[in-house]
């Protein structure tokens, strides 16, 4: 360089890049000492945090496994109790195995999912708290997001919650005949969001659980079979009652009606009395879902008993009319007013005599 001593390019490069300057032994020792002291100061905190996280994970997984196992055992016990009752005489009336199984599995799935969500979610928040992370903004953001999702998917949430309560309360199940308002038929499948119904003509209805405002279950408890018998008002009521009672007693002794009839056939009395007919109401308590078959069989037996007793129901063949002697005057014509010469009609029709003009 002009005016001074020459400087090598290596010196200039070292001045521009401090990291390329050779480190002395004392400087290295000092850096190692600082690092060791920093590790020594923080290793207890790291160990404490790691142990806390490990403990949280172990406890959460153990608790989740224990809860899910307990729920699984509970569901298996419910299914075993259903299978034990299924083989008895009243098993077909009190327990539907498929319905019980599906209901128990749905309840178990919901409970397991809720338990896993609560346990793992709580464990995740505790792990974040172990790292000294402020959870207030996270919880606030999650709350806002939950509200937004709730407003956007309120129909889905409504369907899900309605399905959960329908299953928990056992409002209906597979095989039940229900009237859901928007559709009616036999329940094919019960889900947490949608219920499948098979209509009378074989069609499948997919009904959202949130749209079901009322449920009429025709397969729970018992049903009532009602039959109206309409006869002529001139029939003997005591004889009609005896025929109906005999038909009901005979039906209650035959298979399979002795199982489907849960009470005697009762005659409730007259429901309508008119000039040309009277109606007798007959009722019987039956097995749920067997109402129509019992009504058809009861009508069949009552009609056959009435025919054997000579009692004619209204709407049958008309009674034959009694043959009367022929009227001899039926073929004769009515007498004419002109047949009498003294009648006014004959006098008016008689021509006037001509006057005699020759005598004048």
ZIUR-V879620 format. One record per pair of residues at least 12 apart in sequence whose ideal C-beta (glycine too) atoms are under 6 Angstrom apart, sorted by sequence separation. I is the first residue (numbers start at 1). J is the second residue. If there is no record, write none. Layout:
i={I:I}
j={J:J}
This chain:
i={185:186:194:195:82:174:185:268:183:185:194:82:172:267:268:248:266:82:265:79:183:263:244:261:262:183:79:182:78:241:260:180:260:75:163:182:163:260:160:180:181:75:160:181:159:260:71:178:179:277:244:178:71:222:71:176:177:177:176:68:171:172:233:163:162:230:67:162:159:230:159:251:159:228:229:64:158:228:110:247:64:227:247:63:226:244:247:60:225:106:225:243:60:222:223:243:103:223:222:225:243:56:223:227:219:225:56:103:219:225:56:227:102:227:229:53:99:99:98:99:235:53:52:96:49:231:230:230:177}
j={197:198:206:207:95:187:198:281:197:199:208:97:187:282:283:265:283:100:284:101:205:285:267:284:285:207:104:207:104:267:286:207:287:104:192:211:193:290:192:212:213:108:193:214:193:294:108:215:216:314:282:217:111:262:112:217:218:219:219:112:215:217:278:209:209:277:115:210:208:279:209:301:210:279:280:116:210:281:164:301:119:282:302:119:283:302:305:119:284:167:286:305:123:285:286:306:167:288:288:291:309:123:291:295:288:294:126:173:289:295:127:298:174:299:302:127:173:174:174:175:311:130:130:175:130:313:313:314:289}
